[in-house]
Amino acid sequence: MRIRSIGTRLTFWYSSLLTLTFLMLAGAAYGLLAYSLSQDVDAALSGVAKVMAEKARAERATFFPSDIDELFSRFFGFSPPNRYFEMLDPQGQHDPRQPRPPSRRLPLSAQTMKRASQGLPAFETVETMDHGPVRILTLPVMKGRLITGLVQVGMSLETMNKTRRRFLLIMAAMLPVALLLAGGGGWLLARHALKPVDHITEAARRISSERLDERLDETGTDDELDRLAQTLNNMLERLDAAFRQIRQFSADASHELQTPLTILKGELEVALRSPRTPEEYQQVLISGLEEINRIAHLVGGLLLLARADAGVLRMDRQPVDLKRLLSEVYEQVKVLADSRSVNICLGSLESVSIPGDYEHLRRLLLNLVDNGVKYTAAGGRLTLSLQSEGGWASLRVSDTGMGLSREEQARVFQRFFRAAQARSQGGESSGLGLCIAQSIAEAHGGRIEVESSPGKGSTFTVFLPIRPRE
């Protein structure tokens, strides 16, 4: 069964890791304890045996049980109840000059005798029937290079084994306590660490499309959860801006469509109230067709923007001669400029060819030039120029029209935006021309920049890459 709660999983992993650490430390401590006890026993047996060997070599002394107890007490700190001692001759037989030990004689293996014959001490552990395992040291008594006897000392390891078992029992008793503390501590830590996540979850649950202005609380600690809250707040800001843009777009589109539809409906209703002459019906149809064309133009612009936003704007990329394109747009718009008494002229035109969609680029230029003619007063001037600058083709449309303020320049490429003076002049502009032009430029990997001053005119510069971007 999969654990879904992050807090439970954190508690489980924390407890498991702490338990594993406890077991590893307990195992290491047990190993060190066993090794230390074994080394202490061997060191104490070596001390007892060396003292006895020195005395036997120097004095040929007789060792009595009281002497043995004193020696064991000196090196062990106490006289073990199950200790062993025996003096042997070089052949491993009991030295008749020494008292026979009261306990059973310790075994003497062939390997031990071999090491003793070489003058080397030998440790071994043997099992006995009465006192369990016994640690034995056999040390040769040397006089020059001659072996005069053997000293054999030993003690039962039962006390050491009891100490080791007691240590294991203590560790086993502490393990449940450690598990309980680890589980409780892990649960408290997980709960404390994930408490901000619960607050973020509750706040996010309250936020909906109608309450995108709310934000998640940030602690200012700049930890992972605080950065998560910052990221979510940034996302909410983008969503809020997107929703506002969609709502504004819907309102503006509805407003722009409502006007021609209302005119069309009103003219048809008036035409149907009483019989009309064929000429009057023809005038109604002509007016209705103009409104339908206006709606179709608006819907076409919205469709192009939607495709550009989705990244699916169809592009038929072919080499485009921008000088030829600019000349064609000039000839096409000159009639409109002349009708408005606006002087349109061609400036510096370089021969530049770029990969692009001819019709989309033509529409881009027509929108910019049409905008310049429309908002330039009679007697004004409109100049078209083309240059090549560092791998970019720059098309400039400069006019001496009403110009734009700094705030209007920041919003001029927004959909349905029209400057205040443009609105006051009326006209049939939908406010999509510049937005469409910018979308076409961006689809070609370019951009549009604007420079303007109120009352002095505007200059729109289109930058298009001469070579296709990889």
C-alpha positions as CSV (number, residue, x, y, z in Angstrom):
1,M,0.0,0.0,0.0
2,R,1.4,3.3,-1.0
3,I,1.7,6.0,1.7
4,R,0.2,9.2,0.3
5,S,1.0,11.6,3.2
6,I,4.4,13.3,2.8
7,G,4.6,13.8,6.6
8,T,4.1,10.0,7.2
9,R,6.7,9.2,4.6
10,L,9.2,11.7,6.1
11,T,8.5,10.2,9.6
12,F,9.0,6.7,8.2
13,W,12.3,7.5,6.4
14,Y,13.6,9.5,9.4
15,S,12.8,6.7,11.8
16,S,14.3,4.1,9.5
17,L,17.5,6.1,9.0
18,L,17.9,6.7,12.7
19,T,17.2,3.1,13.5
20,L,19.8,2.0,10.9
21,T,22.3,4.5,12.4
22,F,21.6,3.2,15.9
23,L,22.1,-0.4,14.8
24,M,25.4,0.4,13.0
25,L,26.7,2.4,16.0
26,A,25.6,-0.3,18.4
27,G,27.4,-3.0,16.3
28,A,30.5,-0.9,16.1
29,A,30.4,-0.2,19.8
30,Y,29.9,-3.9,20.5
31,G,32.9,-4.8,18.3
32,L,35.1,-2.2,19.9
33,L,34.1,-3.4,23.4
34,A,34.8,-7.1,22.5
35,Y,38.2,-6.1,21.0
36,S,39.1,-3.9,23.9
37,L,38.2,-6.6,26.5
38,S,40.2,-9.2,24.6
39,Q,43.2,-7.0,24.4
40,D,43.0,-6.2,28.1
41,V,42.8,-9.9,29.0
42,D,45.8,-10.7,26.7
43,A,47.8,-7.7,28.1
44,A,47.1,-8.7,31.7
45,L,48.0,-12.4,31.1
46,S,51.2,-11.3,29.4
47,G,52.1,-9.1,32.4
48,V,51.4,-12.0,34.9
49,A,53.4,-14.5,32.7
50,K,56.4,-12.2,32.3
51,V,56.7,-11.5,36.0
52,M,56.5,-15.2,36.8
53,A,59.1,-16.0,34.0
54,E,61.5,-13.4,35.4
55,K,61.2,-14.8,38.9
56,A,61.6,-18.4,37.7
57,R,64.6,-17.5,35.6
58,A,66.3,-15.5,38.4
59,E,65.4,-17.3,41.6
60,R,64.0,-20.7,40.6
61,A,61.3,-19.6,43.1
62,T,58.3,-21.6,44.1
63,F,55.0,-20.0,43.4
64,F,52.2,-20.4,45.9
65,P,48.5,-19.6,45.3
66,S,48.8,-16.4,47.4
67,D,51.6,-15.2,45.1
68,I,49.5,-16.0,42.1
69,D,46.5,-14.1,43.5
70,E,48.7,-11.1,44.2
71,L,50.0,-11.1,40.6
72,F,46.5,-11.4,39.1
73,S,45.3,-8.6,41.3
74,R,48.1,-6.3,40.2
75,F,47.4,-6.7,36.5
76,F,43.6,-7.3,36.5
77,G,42.7,-5.1,39.4
78,F,41.1,-8.1,41.1
79,S,41.9,-11.9,41.4
80,P,39.6,-13.7,38.9
81,P,37.8,-16.6,40.6
82,N,38.6,-18.9,37.7
83,R,42.2,-18.2,37.0
84,Y,44.8,-20.7,36.0
85,F,48.6,-21.0,36.5
86,E,51.2,-23.8,36.1
87,M,54.9,-24.1,35.7
88,L,56.0,-26.7,33.2
89,D,59.3,-28.2,32.2
90,P,60.6,-27.7,28.6
91,Q,58.8,-30.9,27.5
92,G,55.5,-29.5,28.7
93,Q,55.2,-31.6,31.9
94,H,54.4,-30.3,35.3
95,D,57.5,-29.0,37.1
96,P,57.7,-31.1,40.2
97,R,59.3,-28.3,42.2
98,Q,56.1,-26.3,42.0
99,P,52.8,-26.9,43.8
100,R,50.4,-28.8,41.6
101,P,47.5,-26.5,40.7
102,P,44.2,-27.4,42.4
103,S,42.3,-27.2,39.1
104,R,42.4,-29.5,36.2
105,R,45.5,-29.2,34.1
106,L,45.2,-26.9,31.0
107,P,45.7,-28.4,27.6
108,L,48.9,-27.9,25.7
109,S,48.6,-28.2,21.9
110,A,51.3,-29.2,19.5
111,Q,51.2,-25.8,17.8
112,T,51.8,-24.2,21.2
113,M,54.7,-26.5,21.9
114,K,56.2,-25.7,18.5
115,R,56.1,-21.9,19.2
116,A,57.4,-22.4,22.7
117,S,60.4,-24.4,21.3
118,Q,61.1,-21.4,19.1
119,G,61.1,-19.1,22.2
120,L,57.8,-17.5,21.2
121,P,54.7,-16.9,23.4
122,A,51.4,-18.5,22.3
123,F,47.8,-17.4,23.0
124,E,44.9,-19.8,22.6
125,T,41.3,-20.1,23.7
126,V,40.1,-23.6,24.8
127,E,36.7,-24.8,25.9
128,T,36.4,-26.4,29.4
129,M,33.6,-28.4,30.9
130,D,33.2,-26.3,34.1
131,H,34.1,-22.7,33.3
132,G,33.4,-22.4,29.6
133,P,36.0,-20.8,27.3
134,V,39.4,-20.1,28.8
135,R,42.1,-17.8,27.5
136,I,45.6,-19.3,27.9
137,L,49.1,-17.9,27.4
138,T,52.1,-20.2,27.3
139,L,55.4,-18.3,27.7
140,P,58.8,-20.0,27.5
141,V,61.3,-19.2,30.3
142,M,64.6,-18.4,28.6
143,K,68.1,-18.5,30.0
144,G,70.2,-17.2,27.2
145,R,69.1,-19.3,24.2
146,L,68.1,-22.3,26.4
147,I,64.5,-22.9,27.3
148,T,64.4,-23.9,31.0
149,G,60.7,-24.1,31.4
150,L,57.3,-22.9,30.4
151,V,54.9,-20.6,32.2
152,Q,51.2,-21.2,31.5
153,V,48.6,-18.7,32.8
154,G,44.9,-18.4,31.9
155,M,41.6,-17.1,33.0
156,S,38.0,-17.9,32.2
157,L,36.3,-15.6,29.7
158,E,32.9,-16.1,31.3
159,T,33.1,-12.7,33.0
160,M,34.0,-11.0,29.7
161,N,31.2,-12.9,27.9
162,K,28.8,-11.7,30.6
163,T,29.9,-8.2,30.0
164,R,29.3,-8.5,26.3
165,R,25.9,-10.1,26.8
166,R,24.9,-7.3,29.2
167,F,25.9,-4.7,26.6
168,L,23.7,-6.4,24.0
169,L,20.8,-6.5,26.4
170,I,21.2,-2.8,27.2
171,M,21.3,-2.0,23.4
172,A,18.2,-4.2,22.8
173,A,16.4,-2.5,25.6
174,M,17.3,1.0,24.3
175,L,16.3,0.1,20.7
176,P,12.5,0.4,21.3
177,V,13.0,3.7,23.2
178,A,15.1,5.0,20.3
179,L,12.5,3.9,17.8
180,L,9.8,5.7,19.8
181,L,11.8,8.9,20.2
182,A,12.8,8.8,16.5
183,G,9.2,8.3,15.4
184,G,7.8,11.0,17.6
185,G,10.6,13.4,16.8
186,G,10.3,12.7,13.1
187,W,6.5,13.3,13.2
188,L,7.0,16.6,15.0
189,L,9.7,17.7,12.6
190,A,7.7,16.7,9.6
191,R,4.6,18.4,10.9
192,H,6.5,21.6,11.7
193,A,8.3,21.5,8.3
194,L,5.2,20.9,6.3
195,K,2.9,23.4,8.2
196,P,3.7,26.2,5.7
197,V,2.7,23.8,2.9
198,D,-0.7,23.4,4.5
199,H,-1.0,27.2,4.6
200,I,0.0,27.5,1.0
201,T,-2.6,24.7,0.1
202,E,-5.4,26.5,2.0
203,A,-4.6,29.9,0.4
204,A,-4.3,28.3,-3.1
205,R,-7.7,26.6,-2.6
206,R,-9.3,30.0,-1.9
207,I,-7.9,31.5,-5.1
208,S,-10.1,31.2,-8.2
209,S,-10.4,33.0,-11.5
210,E,-12.5,35.7,-9.7
211,R,-9.9,36.2,-6.8
212,L,-6.6,36.2,-8.7
213,D,-5.6,39.3,-6.9
214,E,-4.9,37.4,-3.7
215,R,-1.4,36.3,-2.9
216,L,0.3,33.6,-0.8
217,D,2.0,34.7,2.4
218,E,5.8,34.9,2.2
219,T,7.9,34.4,5.4
220,G,11.0,36.3,4.1
221,T,13.3,33.4,5.1
222,D,14.2,32.7,1.5
223,D,14.1,28.9,2.1
224,E,12.6,26.3,-0.3
225,L,9.0,26.9,0.8
226,D,9.4,30.7,0.7
227,R,10.8,30.4,-2.8
228,L,7.8,28.1,-3.7
229,A,5.4,30.8,-2.4
230,Q,7.3,33.4,-4.5
231,T,7.1,31.3,-7.6
232,L,3.4,30.7,-7.1
233,N,2.8,34.4,-6.5
234,N,4.6,35.2,-9.8
235,M,2.5,32.6,-11.6
236,L,-0.6,34.1,-10.1
237,E,0.5,37.6,-11.3
238,R,0.9,36.2,-14.8
239,L,-2.4,34.5,-14.7
240,D,-4.1,37.6,-13.3
241,A,-2.6,39.7,-16.1
242,A,-3.6,37.1,-18.7
243,F,-7.2,37.0,-17.3
244,R,-7.4,40.8,-17.3
245,Q,-6.1,40.8,-20.9
246,I,-8.7,38.2,-21.9
247,R,-11.5,40.1,-20.2
248,Q,-10.4,43.3,-21.8
249,F,-10.0,41.6,-25.1
250,S,-13.5,40.2,-24.9
251,A,-15.0,43.5,-23.9
252,D,-13.2,45.4,-26.7
253,A,-14.0,42.7,-29.3
254,S,-17.7,42.8,-28.2
255,H,-17.7,46.6,-28.4
256,E,-16.1,46.7,-31.8
257,L,-18.4,44.0,-33.2
258,Q,-21.5,45.6,-31.6
259,T,-21.3,48.8,-33.6
260,P,-21.4,47.4,-37.1
261,L,-24.0,44.8,-36.1
262,T,-26.2,47.4,-34.6
263,I,-25.9,49.6,-37.7
264,L,-26.6,46.6,-40.0
265,K,-29.6,45.5,-37.9
266,G,-31.0,49.1,-37.7
267,E,-30.8,49.6,-41.5
268,L,-32.5,46.3,-42.2
269,E,-35.3,47.0,-39.8
270,V,-35.9,50.4,-41.3
271,A,-35.8,48.9,-44.8
272,L,-38.5,46.4,-43.8
273,R,-40.9,48.8,-42.2
274,S,-42.4,50.0,-45.5
275,P,-42.1,49.2,-49.2
276,R,-39.0,50.7,-50.8
277,T,-37.9,51.3,-54.4
278,P,-35.3,49.1,-55.9
279,E,-32.8,51.9,-55.6
280,E,-33.5,52.3,-51.9
281,Y,-33.1,48.5,-51.3
282,Q,-29.9,48.7,-53.3
283,Q,-28.5,51.4,-51.0
284,V,-29.5,49.4,-47.9
285,L,-27.7,46.3,-49.3
286,I,-24.6,48.4,-50.2
287,S,-24.5,49.8,-46.6
288,G,-25.0,46.4,-45.1
289,L,-22.2,45.0,-47.2
290,E,-19.9,47.7,-46.0
291,E,-20.7,46.8,-42.4
292,I,-20.2,43.1,-43.2
293,N,-16.8,43.8,-44.7
294,R,-15.9,45.8,-41.6
295,I,-16.9,42.8,-39.4
296,A,-15.0,40.4,-41.7
297,H,-11.9,42.6,-41.5
298,L,-12.1,42.7,-37.7
299,V,-12.7,38.9,-37.4
300,G,-9.8,38.3,-39.8
301,G,-7.5,40.4,-37.7
302,L,-8.6,38.6,-34.6
303,L,-8.0,35.2,-36.2
304,L,-4.5,36.2,-37.3
305,L,-3.6,37.4,-33.8
306,A,-5.0,34.2,-32.3
307,R,-2.9,32.1,-34.7
308,A,0.2,34.2,-33.9
309,D,-0.3,33.8,-30.2
310,A,-0.7,30.0,-30.6
311,G,2.5,29.9,-32.8
312,V,0.6,28.4,-35.8
313,L,0.6,31.4,-38.1
314,R,1.0,30.0,-41.5
315,M,4.2,31.3,-43.2
316,D,5.1,30.8,-46.8
317,R,8.8,31.7,-46.6
318,Q,10.3,32.8,-49.8
319,P,13.0,35.4,-50.7
320,V,11.3,38.8,-50.5
321,D,12.7,41.9,-52.2
322,L,11.8,44.5,-49.6
323,K,12.7,47.4,-52.0
324,R,10.1,46.1,-54.5
325,L,7.6,45.5,-51.7
326,L,8.0,49.0,-50.3
327,S,7.6,50.5,-53.8
328,E,4.3,48.6,-54.3
329,V,2.9,49.7,-51.0
330,Y,3.9,53.3,-51.8
331,E,2.0,53.2,-55.1
332,Q,-1.0,51.6,-53.5
333,V,-1.3,54.1,-50.6
334,K,-0.3,57.2,-52.7
335,V,-3.9,57.6,-53.9
336,L,-5.2,57.6,-50.3
337,A,-2.5,60.1,-49.2
338,D,-3.3,62.4,-52.1
339,S,-7.0,62.3,-51.2
340,R,-6.1,63.5,-47.7
341,S,-3.6,66.1,-49.0
342,V,-0.7,64.2,-47.3
343,N,2.6,64.2,-49.0
344,I,4.0,60.7,-49.2
345,C,7.5,60.1,-50.5
346,L,10.3,57.5,-50.7
347,G,13.5,58.1,-48.8
348,S,16.7,56.1,-49.0
349,L,16.0,52.6,-50.4
350,E,18.6,49.9,-50.4
351,S,18.3,46.6,-52.2
352,V,17.6,44.1,-49.4
353,S,16.2,40.6,-49.7
354,I,15.0,38.6,-46.7
355,P,13.3,35.2,-46.2
356,G,9.7,35.8,-45.3
357,D,6.0,35.7,-46.3
358,Y,5.3,38.3,-48.9
359,E,1.6,38.8,-48.1
360,H,2.1,39.0,-44.4
361,L,4.9,41.5,-44.8
362,R,2.8,43.5,-47.3
363,R,0.0,43.6,-44.7
364,L,2.5,44.8,-42.0
365,L,3.6,47.7,-44.2
366,L,0.1,48.6,-45.3
367,N,-1.0,48.8,-41.6
368,L,1.9,51.1,-40.7
369,V,1.5,53.4,-43.8
370,D,-2.2,53.5,-43.5
371,N,-1.9,54.5,-39.8
372,G,0.6,57.3,-40.7
373,V,-1.7,58.7,-43.5
374,K,-4.8,58.4,-41.3
375,Y,-3.4,60.4,-38.3
376,T,-1.4,63.0,-40.3
377,A,-3.1,66.3,-40.9
378,A,-3.5,67.8,-44.4
379,G,-0.2,69.2,-45.6
380,G,1.8,66.8,-43.5
381,R,4.5,64.4,-44.8
382,L,5.0,60.6,-44.7
383,T,8.4,59.1,-45.6
384,L,9.2,55.5,-46.3
385,S,12.9,54.3,-46.2
386,L,14.8,51.0,-46.2
387,Q,18.3,50.3,-45.0
388,S,20.5,47.3,-44.1
389,E,22.1,47.5,-40.6
390,G,24.3,44.7,-39.2
391,G,22.4,41.7,-40.5
392,W,19.0,43.4,-40.1
393,A,16.8,45.1,-42.6
394,S,15.2,48.2,-41.2
395,L,12.0,49.7,-42.7
396,R,11.1,53.1,-41.4
397,V,7.7,54.8,-41.7
398,S,8.0,58.4,-40.5
399,D,5.2,60.9,-40.3
400,T,4.5,64.4,-39.1
401,G,1.2,63.6,-37.5
402,M,-0.2,64.1,-34.0
403,G,2.5,61.9,-32.3
404,L,2.2,59.8,-29.1
405,S,2.9,60.4,-25.5
406,R,5.3,58.2,-23.5
407,E,2.4,56.3,-21.9
408,E,0.7,55.8,-25.3
409,Q,4.0,54.5,-26.8
410,A,4.0,51.8,-24.1
411,R,0.5,50.7,-25.0
412,V,0.4,51.4,-28.8
413,F,0.8,47.7,-29.7
414,Q,-1.9,46.5,-27.5
415,R,-5.1,45.1,-29.0
416,F,-7.9,47.6,-29.6
417,F,-5.8,50.4,-28.2
418,R,-6.3,53.8,-29.7
419,A,-4.7,57.1,-28.6
420,A,-6.9,59.7,-27.0
421,Q,-6.6,62.1,-29.9
422,A,-7.3,59.3,-32.4
423,R,-10.5,58.5,-30.6
424,S,-11.5,62.1,-30.6
425,Q,-11.1,62.2,-34.4
426,G,-13.4,59.2,-34.8
427,G,-12.8,57.1,-37.9
428,E,-13.3,53.4,-38.5
429,S,-10.0,52.1,-36.9
430,S,-10.4,49.0,-34.8
431,G,-7.1,49.4,-33.0
432,L,-5.7,46.1,-34.3
433,G,-3.4,47.4,-37.0
434,L,-0.3,47.9,-35.0
435,C,-0.9,44.8,-32.9
436,I,-1.1,42.7,-36.2
437,A,2.0,44.4,-37.5
438,Q,4.0,43.6,-34.4
439,S,2.8,39.9,-34.5
440,I,3.9,39.6,-38.1
441,A,7.3,41.1,-37.3
442,E,7.8,38.7,-34.4
443,A,6.7,35.7,-36.5
444,H,9.6,36.7,-38.9
445,G,12.0,36.9,-35.9
446,G,12.0,40.7,-35.9
447,R,10.5,43.6,-33.9
448,I,9.0,47.0,-34.2
449,E,10.2,50.1,-32.4
450,V,8.5,53.5,-32.1
451,E,9.9,57.0,-31.5
452,S,7.3,59.7,-31.1
453,S,6.7,63.2,-29.6
454,P,3.2,64.6,-29.2
455,G,2.5,67.1,-32.0
456,K,5.7,66.3,-33.9
457,G,5.0,63.0,-35.5
458,S,6.1,59.4,-35.1
459,T,8.6,57.0,-36.6
460,F,7.9,53.3,-36.7
461,T,11.0,51.1,-37.5
462,V,10.6,47.5,-38.4
463,F,13.7,45.3,-37.9
464,L,13.7,42.0,-39.8
465,P,16.6,39.5,-39.9
466,I,18.3,39.2,-43.3
467,R,19.2,35.6,-42.7
468,P,16.8,33.1,-41.2
469,R,17.3,32.3,-37.5
470,E,18.3,28.8,-36.6
